[in-house]
Amino acid sequence: MTGSLLSRTALIGLILLSTACSSEPEPQQPTDGAVARFDLPEQDKGEMARQRALSEAMPGKIDPPDAKWTQVDGGARYGEPGKTPLIEMTCEDGMVSVTRNAASDDGAKALLAFVGYRGILRLKVENDGKAWRGALRSDDPHWIAVTGGPFYATVAGGGKVISPASSIAAGTITNCTIEPDATIKGVDETEAPPA
């Protein structure tokens, strides 16, 4: 009986001691369902900043490693020297046309996604049996995915092409001016405007 009383007393003492030793106050949980705020230690903040800087340098290794952007008449090309370009961009009548040289079924449709640190552009493309092709107005704000730094481009069956930030690619877009009287490709001019 005495042993049982002693072990209960010891157990209660341990519980009280463990709660009393905790010098850090419990974080206050808000009653309105909001998330509680707390500060990170300084060394964690520094590590997070370092990781963010590393991740913003490139969305992965350039793939293929020898690929580079080159200026061509009316646009830009990205690929390895002496090989078919992986991506081609041209400007015509305020539209930036993009070709992703990857074969698929003739007439197949997909989205060519440009994923950058400042946005994502999903471009509607169609394959002619040899390449994916699509176009978008140069003043579309989603081009920030390409003009805003490094990015990658991916399309169904075409894999991922990883590109460094490029003033050549960005210039093809930003220097592609829309004429005030330019017509938008794909619009049927015989169709009556909506009332």
N, C-alpha and C positions, 0 to 999 in steps of 0.2 A: 504494500500500500504506500509506504514511504517512498519507495523507488519510483512508483508511478507518479506520485505527486511531484517528486523531484524532476522527472523528465518533462512533465508538463510545464513546470516553472522554467526549466531551462529553455524549452521551446518558445515559450512566450517571451522570455528575455532575449533570445536570438532575433525574433521577429521585430521586437521594439528596437533593438540595437541596429538592425539593418536599415530600418526606416529612418532612424535618427542619424545614421552616418551619411545618408544621401544629402550632400550639401547643395546639389544643384536643384533649383526649384523646377517643379513640373511645368512644362509649357502650357500656357492657358489656351484652351480650345475655345474658339469663338462659338457663340450660341446660335448664330444666324446661318450656319452651314458653310461659311467661308473657310478657306485654307489658312491655317496658322502660319505666321511669318517667323523666320528665324535667320540669324546671321551665320555665315560660314566662317570658320577660322581663317586667318590671313593666308596661311600656307595653302589651303584648299582653293582660295580665290586666285592665287598666283598660278597654281597648277591648271585651273580651269582656263585662265587667260592664255597660258602657253599652249594648251591643247587646241583652243579655238584658233590661235594664230597658225598652228600647223595645219589644221583642217582647211583653213581659208586659202592656204598657199596653192592647193591643187585638189581637184576632186578625185585624185588617184594618180598613178603614174601615167604619163603620156602613152597612149596605146594606139598605134605602134610607136615605139620609142624614137624612130627616125622621122616621124611625120612632122610637117611644118606647114604654116600658111604661106602662100605665095600670091602676089598680086597679079591678076590677069586683066586683060582689056574688059572693062565693065563689071569686074567682080573679083572673086577670090577663090582659091582652091586649097584644100587641106589633104595632105597625104604624103607618102614617101616619094622621094625624088625618083623619077623614071618609071613610076607605076601609075595605074589609073587612080585618080583622086578619090578619096573616100567621100568627101563632101565638096560640093561646088555651090557657090552663091553668085548670082548676077542680079543687076538692077535693070529694070525696064519699066518705063512709065510709072515710076513710084512704087512698083511692086518688087519685092525681093523674092526671086525664084531660088529654090533650094533643090539640089539633086543629091540623093544619097545613093551612090553606086553600089547597089546590092540587088541581085536578081531575085525575082519572085514570080508568081503567076501573073500573066498578062491580064490587066484589069483589076488586080487585087487592090483593095483600099485599106489604109491604116493611118495611124497617127505617128508622126516623127516627133519625138519629144526631145527638146533641148532643155537640159536641167542644169541650172547655174546656181550660184550662191545668192543671187538677188531675185530669182524667179524661175518659172517654168513656162516654156512655150510648147504647146501641142499643135503641130502643123498637120493639117489634112493632106495626105499624099496618096498618089496612085502609082502603081507599078506598070511599066510598059513591057515587062518581061526581062528588062535589063537593069532598071534603076527605079527608085522611088522619086517622084517629083511632086512639088507643091509650091505655092506662092502665097505671100501675105503682104499687105501694105507695109511700107517701111516705117510708117509712123505708129504702128501698133505698139502699145506699151509693153507687151510681152517679150519683145526683142531684147529687153534688159537681161534675159537669161543668157544671151550671147554677148551683148555689149558690156555687161557688168562684171566680167572677170572670167576665170576658167569655167568650163562647162563640159558636159558630155552629151552626146547625141545617141539616141537608141530608137530602133524601129523593129517591128516584128521580123524575125529571121535575119536581121542585119547586124546583130550584136551591138556592142557599145563602143563608140569612138570617143576617146577622152582627149580633150583639147586644152592647151594652156590659154590664158587670156591672150587675145590677139587684137592689135590695133588694125590689122588688115581686114579681119572679119568684121570688126565693129565699124570700120570706115565704110565698108560696102553697104552696111545698113544705114548708118547716120548720114552718109552723103547721097543716099538715094532719095532725091526730092520728088515730091508729088506735084505735078503740074496742076494748076487750078482747073483746067478743063479735061484732065485725064479721066478716061473711063476705067471702071474697075473690071478686070477680066472676069468672065463668068456671069456677068449680069446681062440679061436679055434686054436690049435697048428697045425692042418692039413692045415689051410688056408695059402696060399702063402703070404709072406710079400709084402707090396706095393713097386713097382719099383720106 
